């Protein structure tokens, strides 16, 4: 019986993990339905916007240089003529 205990525990943990994933999926579907119902009733709920942050140092540095009052690029020491 002790040899089957680790197998049983592994199976139970796997089943629990599967159920947790199912619960997340169901919760997401419920939220979608709430949004659809609210829109159909004419009461659109304000949802927080999703923001994606992209690390683009070249564009950030270029934008910072063009926004300085004298046009200098503070990162590379260049000055506007």
Number of C-alpha atoms within 10 A of each C-alpha: 5 6 7 9 10 11 11 11 11 12 12 12 12 12 12 12 12 11 12 12 12 12 12 11 11 12 12 12 12 12 11 12 12 14 17 15 13 13 12 10 9 9 11 13 11 7 7 6 6 6 6 6 6 6 8 8 9 9 10 10 15 12 12 15 19 12 12 11 7 11 14 17 18 12 10 9 8 11 11 8 6
